């Protein structure tokens, strides 16, 4: 998760669509989603792990996978990506 957040912090504002779709960023998102899937659902910070990948999945036009992330942790407004 942290590598994805670090990439977003340093590149998101000036990143092109091609940057978001690079194999490196795709692998960062896939790893973050896999880590979240392996975590317990009721962890207090699970929403913070689900929302950033959803944003990047949408930027990658992976529209089927993107909405499933926040739906898993419904009711999590106020987590990291919402208060950033």
N, C-alpha and C positions, 0 to 999 in steps of 0.2 A: 504494500500500500504506500509506504513512504517514497519509494522511487517514482510512483505515479504522481504523488502530490508534489514532489520536488520538480518533476518535469513541468507540471502545470504552473508552478510558481515562477519558473524561469522562462517558460516558452509560450504560455497560453495566449498572452496579449498579441504577440507578433507571429504566432504559428499559422501556417497556411493549412488548407485542407490536406495537402499532401503530407505535411508534417504529422498531422493527427493520424493519418493512415499508414505511416511508416511501419515497417515490421517491428522496430524497437518499441514504439508506443502501443501497437497491438499486443505485443507480448507483455508489456507492463499492465495493460488493462486485463488481459486474460489471467495473469497471475493474481491481480487484486480480486477479481471475481472468484477465482478458485480458493483463495485464502478466506474470503467472506463465506463461501459455501462450507468450508471446513470448520468455521467458528460456530459457537453456540448461538442460537437465534436470539436468546434473551440477554445477551451481553449488553451492558449499558452503552457501549460505544459502537454497536454494530451498525447503526444508521450512518455513522461517520465513515464507515468502510463501504457502505453500499451506494451512497449518493455520488461521490466523485467519479467512480467508474461509469455510472449512468450518464453523466454529462459527456464523458469522452466517448462512450459507445455511441451516443447520438451524433457527436461530431464526426465519428467514423462511418456514419450512416448505417449502423448496425441496429436498425430500428426495432427489430424483434426482441433483441436482448436488453435494450436500454430501459424500457418501462418496467421490466420485471424487478429491477434492483430496488427502487424505492417502494414498490408494492409489497415486497417481502417485509419491510420494516415500517408499515403504515403508521402514521401518527408521529412522525419524527421531525416535524418542522422545528427548527432551533438547533439542529445538529450542525456540524462543522460547515458543510457546504452552504447552509442557509444563513449562517451568521458571519460568513467570511467577508 
